[in-house]
């Protein structure tokens, strides 16, 4: 029987460039030499380490994988689920949204080989994991609208 675990996070990055009328979302392409899912387009993910909380992990992963400066954080009302066949585990991953200062150049980690800033509809077309697509939709439609943007903001 698979084991239920929760030691991963999912983090969506958005920016609002000065000369743009819409939010841009960051997509990262996994490195070609990744053991699992090489070349796949995704959002930031990561494993909780030591005594970290999920939000501490998400903040650390954003810094490690993008070096972007965080302006705002939201807890997205969605828990992503996926099955890891290599460990026979069903993962439940808290989902977070981050607003960062826009930069055309993103310093990505060696885990990734490329990145793209994309409009909402374009990122939905490039992401490949269903949970990343659903997390992006919920972040955009539920959190980034004026009604909920302040309600779900994480105070840090």
Secondary structure by P-SEA (a helix, b strand, c coil): cbbbbccbbbbbbbbbcccccbbbbbbbbccccccccccccccbbbbbcccccaaaaaaaaaaacccccccbbbbccbbbbbbbccccbbbbbbbbbbbccccccccccccccccccccaaaaaaccccaaaaaaaaaaaaccccccccccccccc
